[in-house]
């Protein structure tokens, strides 16, 4: 499965601060989750400073989020596993 083809449209998109106090839905993260589910994948999102297990799962895509110098969070890149 070509993860780049499926998820590249999300690269560079701004996502909401994970520590925000509101409960509004992040439409970018929701969109990525929908694409993952539609293609038989599970989505795992990594914000800066988050850690995860090192286990590899063929049906999982990792979305890496970076914080810019402007303080905003943006989708950086995707990896399998």
C-alpha positions as CSV (number, residue, x, y, z in Angstrom):
1,X,0.0,0.0,0.0
2,X,1.3,3.4,-1.0
3,X,1.1,5.5,2.2
4,X,2.5,8.6,0.4
5,X,-0.2,8.5,-2.2
6,X,-3.0,8.1,0.4
7,X,-1.8,10.7,2.9
8,X,0.3,13.2,1.1
9,X,-2.6,15.6,0.7
10,X,-2.4,16.1,4.5
11,X,1.3,17.0,4.6
12,X,1.8,20.5,5.8
13,X,-1.8,20.9,7.0
14,X,-2.2,22.7,10.4
15,X,-3.7,20.6,13.2
16,X,-5.0,21.8,16.6
17,X,-2.8,22.0,19.7
18,X,-3.2,18.7,21.5
19,X,-3.2,20.5,24.8
20,X,-6.1,22.9,24.0
21,X,-8.9,23.1,26.5
22,X,-11.7,23.1,24.0
23,X,-13.3,19.8,22.8
24,X,-13.7,20.9,19.2
25,X,-12.9,18.3,16.5
26,X,-9.8,18.6,14.5
27,X,-10.9,18.1,10.9
28,X,-7.5,17.3,9.6
29,X,-6.9,14.5,12.1
30,X,-10.5,13.2,11.5
31,X,-9.8,13.2,7.7
32,X,-6.6,11.2,8.2
33,X,-8.4,8.7,10.4
34,X,-11.1,8.3,7.8
35,X,-8.6,7.7,5.0
36,X,-6.8,5.1,7.2
37,X,-10.0,3.3,8.1
38,X,-11.2,3.2,4.5
39,X,-8.0,1.6,3.5
40,X,-7.9,-1.0,6.3
41,X,-5.3,0.9,8.4
42,X,-5.1,2.3,11.9
43,X,-3.8,5.8,12.4
44,X,-1.3,6.7,15.1
45,X,-0.4,10.3,15.6
46,X,2.8,11.5,17.1
47,X,3.0,15.1,18.4
48,X,6.4,16.5,19.6
49,X,7.6,14.9,22.8
50,X,5.2,11.9,22.5
51,X,6.6,8.4,22.7
52,X,5.2,5.2,21.3
53,X,5.9,1.5,21.3
54,X,8.5,0.2,18.9
55,X,6.4,-2.7,17.6
56,X,5.7,-2.7,13.9
57,X,2.2,-3.3,12.6
58,X,1.7,-3.6,8.9
59,X,-1.9,-2.2,9.2
60,X,-0.8,1.0,10.9
61,X,0.3,4.4,9.6
62,X,2.2,6.8,11.8
63,X,1.5,10.5,11.3
64,X,4.3,12.7,12.6
65,X,3.4,16.3,13.7
66,X,5.9,19.1,14.1
67,X,5.6,22.4,15.9
68,X,6.7,25.3,13.8
69,X,8.5,28.4,14.9
70,X,5.1,30.2,14.7
71,X,3.9,27.8,17.5
72,X,1.5,26.0,15.2
73,X,1.4,22.3,14.7
74,X,1.5,20.8,11.2
75,X,1.5,17.4,9.7
76,X,5.1,16.5,8.8
77,X,5.4,13.1,7.3
78,X,4.0,9.5,7.4
79,X,5.6,6.1,8.0
80,X,4.3,2.6,8.0
81,X,4.1,0.6,11.1
